[in-house]
Amino acid sequence: MDNKEETADVHARRDDSELLQPGTDIKPGAYPNPSEAEGSSTVGTGNIEADVKDFNNFVTLQDESAVEEKPKHSLLHIIWEIVKTLIIAAIVVIFINTFVFQAYYVDGGSMNPDFINGDYLLVDKIKTSLKNINGFFGNKSGLKINRGDVLVFRPPGNTEIFYIKRVIGLPGDRITLKDGVFTIYNQEHPKGLVLKEAYVDPSYKAEGEVDEVIEANNVFVVGDNRSPGASYDSRSWGQLPQANIIGNAFFRVMPLNDAGFIQQPSYN
């Protein structure tokens, strides 16, 4: 095969007069001969120092206008912001205290020895809040309460005070008290469950005699302190309607050396 040299396109070559000649002075921003450049357009004066000065002046004016446009907060505006924050905080606190949980001090010795005078407890109100909401829509189902729960409630006949007692009888239970011992009869324990109450001081036995069936939406509550006359509870004024219940104590805040979640007792 014959080797053929490719022929250069001589028409693409520039004329010597179009090439940059030695010693030609080119400066940034300036075209050597603007009037002779076909189709060209100028983009500046060619004086870069003046351009830089104009740009710096423009930036300075922008900064000054930004400072002037910065809003100035008046004293009235600051006071309103503080008041608005306090109002929002108050609404949150009221909502939590009404529907979620609330703190109570123990006043008295009816729950000795597990809860003593001055204990600071958090009471869970979510169950009762949901019950009230469901009741508003026609659902009259009872609260889910466990045997051994420590309840805060308003006693029957006096809604101005609060009591704290422990639940030992649930709806449907037959509860008896004889010789200081509580016994529970129900479908799970047809022959009777003798309550072994480890939280009670064994030096004392519960006073009184009881033999009754707990009605629907009621519970039977007793104080842990079984010494004579130490607790005014369901043995004296009868069953507690669930509508009177505020909530169940679930956390001990003070004293700090005994702080923590309240343990659920086991009766088996």
ZIBELTA-V414211 format. One record per pair of residues at least 6 apart in sequence whose ideal C-beta (glycine too) atoms are under 8 Angstrom apart, sorted by the first residue. I is the first residue (numbers start at 1). J is the second residue. D is the distance in Angstrom with one decimal. If there is no record, write none. Layout:
[[I	J	D] [I	J	D]]
This chain:
[[20	26	7.9] [24	32	6.7] [25	32	7.8] [26	32	6.4] [27	46	6.8] [28	48	5.9] [29	43	7.6] [29	44	4.8] [29	45	7.7] [29	46	5.1] [29	47	7.7] [29	48	5.5] [29	51	7.4] [30	46	3.7] [31	37	6.0] [31	40	6.4] [31	42	6.9] [34	40	6.4] [34	42	5.7] [44	51	6.3] [45	51	7.3] [96	102	7.9] [98	125	7.5] [98	129	7.7] [99	125	6.2] [99	126	7.3] [99	129	4.3] [100	125	6.2] [100	126	6.2] [100	129	7.5] [101	122	5.2] [101	123	6.0] [101	124	5.4] [101	125	5.7] [101	126	7.6] [101	247	7.2] [101	250	7.8] [102	122	7.5] [102	123	5.3] [102	125	6.1] [102	246	7.5] [102	247	7.3] [103	120	6.3] [103	121	7.0] [103	122	5.7] [103	123	7.4] [103	253	6.9] [104	120	7.7] [104	121	5.5] [104	123	5.7] [104	152	5.7] [104	162	6.7] [104	164	7.4] [104	249	7.6] [105	118	6.7] [105	119	7.2] [105	120	5.7] [105	121	7.8] [106	115	5.2] [106	116	6.7] [106	117	6.0] [106	118	6.5] [106	119	4.2] [106	120	7.8] [106	121	6.7] [106	164	6.3] [107	117	6.4] [108	117	6.1] [109	116	6.9] [109	117	5.9] [109	225	5.8] [109	230	6.4] [110	163	7.9] [110	164	7.5] [110	165	7.3] [110	223	3.8] [110	224	7.6] [110	225	5.2] [110	230	5.8] [110	231	4.0] [110	232	7.2] [110	233	7.6] [111	150	7.5] [111	164	5.9] [111	165	7.3] [111	166	7.4] [111	223	5.6] [111	224	4.7] [111	225	6.3] [111	231	7.7] [112	201	7.4] [112	224	6.6] [112	225	4.4] [112	230	7.4] [113	199	7.6] [113	201	5.7] [113	224	7.2] [113	225	7.6] [114	199	4.6] [114	224	5.3] [115	121	7.5] [115	150	7.2] [115	164	6.9] [115	224	7.1] [115	249	7.9] [118	254	7.5] [118	255	7.6] [119	252	6.1] [119	254	6.7] [119	255	7.2] [119	258	7.9] [120	252	7.2] [120	253	4.3] [120	254	3.9] [121	152	7.8] [121	164	7.8] [121	249	4.4] [121	251	6.9] [121	252	5.7] [121	253	6.9] [121	262	7.7] [122	249	7.1] [122	250	6.2] [122	251	4.2] [122	252	7.9] [122	253	6.2] [123	152	4.9] [123	246	6.2] [123	247	4.2] [123	248	6.7] [123	249	5.3] [123	250	7.3] [124	247	4.9] [124	248	5.5] [124	249	7.8] [124	250	4.8] [125	246	6.5] [125	247	4.0] [126	247	7.7] [127	143	5.4] [127	144	6.5] [127	145	8.0] [127	247	6.9] [127	248	7.5] [128	143	6.7] [128	245	5.8] [128	246	6.5] [128	247	5.6] [131	141	7.6] [131	142	7.7] [131	143	5.5] [131	242	7.6] [134	141	6.8] [142	171	6.4] [142	216	6.5] [142	217	4.5] [142	242	5.6] [143	242	5.0] [143	245	6.6] [145	151	7.7] [145	167	5.8] [145	170	6.5] [145	219	5.9] [145	242	7.4] [145	245	7.9] [145	248	7.5] [146	167	7.3] [146	264	6.6] [147	167	5.9] [147	168	6.3] [147	169	7.8] [147	170	5.9] [147	184	7.8] [147	267	6.5] [148	166	6.6] [148	167	6.6] [148	168	7.6] [148	264	5.4] [148	265	4.3] [148	266	8.0] [148	267	7.0] [149	166	7.1] [149	167	4.7] [149	248	4.6] [149	264	7.6] [150	164	6.5] [150	165	7.5] [150	166	5.3] [150	167	7.8] [150	248	6.1] [150	249	4.4] [150	262	6.4] [151	164	7.1] [151	165	6.2] [151	166	7.5] [151	167	6.0] [151	219	7.6] [151	221	6.3] [151	240	7.8] [151	245	5.6] [151	246	7.6] [151	247	7.4] [151	248	5.4] [151	249	7.5] [152	162	5.6] [152	163	7.3] [152	164	5.2] [152	245	7.7] [152	246	4.6] [152	247	6.0] [152	248	7.4] [152	249	6.3] [153	162	7.0] [153	163	5.8] [153	165	7.6] [153	221	7.6] [153	240	6.2] [153	244	4.8] [153	245	4.6] [153	246	5.6] [154	160	7.9] [154	161	7.0] [154	162	6.3] [154	163	7.5] [154	244	4.8] [154	246	7.1] [155	161	6.9] [155	163	5.0] [155	232	7.9] [155	237	6.6] [155	240	7.6] [155	244	7.1] [156	237	5.8] [156	238	7.1] [156	240	7.0] [156	241	6.8] [156	244	6.6] [157	237	7.0] [159	244	7.7] [162	246	6.8] [163	221	8.0] [163	232	7.8] [163	233	7.8] [164	249	6.9] [165	221	3.7] [165	222	6.1] [165	223	5.4] [165	231	7.2] [165	233	5.2] [165	234	7.7] [165	240	7.9] [166	199	7.7] [166	221	6.4] [166	222	6.2] [166	223	7.2] [166	224	6.0] [167	219	5.1] [167	220	7.2] [167	221	5.5] [168	175	7.0] [168	182	5.8] [168	184	7.5] [168	195	6.2] [168	197	7.9] [168	220	5.9] [168	221	7.2] [168	222	5.6] [169	175	4.1] [169	184	6.9] [169	214	4.7] [169	219	6.2] [169	220	2.9] [169	221	7.9] [169	234	7.5] [169	239	7.7] [170	186	7.9] [170	214	6.2] [170	219	6.2] [170	220	7.9] [171	214	5.3] [171	215	6.7] [171	216	5.0] [171	217	6.6] [171	218	6.2] [171	219	7.2] [172	186	6.0] [172	187	7.8] [172	213	7.4] [172	214	6.5] [172	216	7.6] [173	184	5.3] [173	185	6.9] [173	186	5.0] [173	213	7.1] [173	214	4.8] [173	220	7.4] [174	184	7.4] [174	185	4.1] [174	186	7.0] [174	211	7.6] [174	212	7.3] [174	213	4.9] [174	214	7.8] [175	182	6.5] [175	183	7.4] [175	184	5.8] [175	185	7.7] [175	210	6.1] [175	211	7.7] [175	212	6.5] [175	213	7.9] [175	214	6.5] [175	220	5.5] [176	182	7.2] [176	183	4.9] [176	185	7.4] [176	192	7.9] [176	210	6.0] [176	211	4.8] [177	183	7.9] [177	206	5.9] [177	208	6.0] [177	209	5.7] [177	210	3.8] [177	211	7.7] [177	235	7.0] [178	209	6.1] [178	211	8.0] [179	205	7.2] [180	204	7.9] [180	205	2.6] [180	206	4.9] [180	207	7.6] [180	226	7.4] [181	194	6.1] [181	195	7.5] [181	205	7.5] [181	206	7.6] [182	194	7.6] [182	195	4.6] [182	197	7.6] [182	206	6.8] [182	210	7.8] [182	222	7.6] [183	192	4.6] [183	193	6.6] [183	194	5.2] [183	195	7.1] [184	192	6.8] [184	193	4.5] [184	195	6.5] [185	191	7.8] [185	192	5.1] [185	193	7.7] [186	193	7.9] [193	267	6.6] [193	268	7.7] [195	267	5.2] [196	267	6.0] [196	268	7.9] [197	224	7.7] [197	265	7.2] [197	267	7.6] [198	265	6.4] [199	224	5.4] [199	265	6.1] [200	224	5.8] [200	226	5.5] [201	225	7.4] [201	226	6.8] [201	227	7.4] [203	227	7.9] [204	225	7.8] [204	226	4.1] [204	227	4.6] [204	228	7.6] [205	226	6.3] [206	222	7.0] [206	226	4.8] [206	235	7.4] [207	226	7.5] [207	228	5.9] [207	229	7.9] [207	235	7.3] [208	235	4.6] [208	236	8.0] [210	220	8.0] [210	235	6.1] [212	220	8.0] [212	239	7.6] [214	220	5.5] [214	239	6.1] [215	239	6.3] [217	241	6.6] [217	242	4.8] [217	243	7.5] [218	239	4.1] [218	240	6.3] [218	241	5.8] [218	242	6.6] [219	239	6.8] [219	240	5.2] [219	242	6.6] [219	245	7.9] [220	234	4.7] [220	239	5.8] [220	240	7.2] [221	233	5.6] [221	234	5.1] [221	240	5.2] [222	231	6.7] [222	233	4.8] [222	234	6.2] [222	235	6.5] [223	230	6.5] [223	231	2.7] [223	232	7.8] [223	233	5.2] [224	231	7.7] [225	231	5.4] [234	240	6.2] [249	262	5.8] [250	261	6.4] [250	262	5.7] [251	259	7.9] [251	260	7.2] [251	261	5.5] [251	262	6.6] [252	258	6.0] [252	259	5.6] [252	260	6.2] [252	261	7.9] [252	262	6.2] [253	259	5.9]]
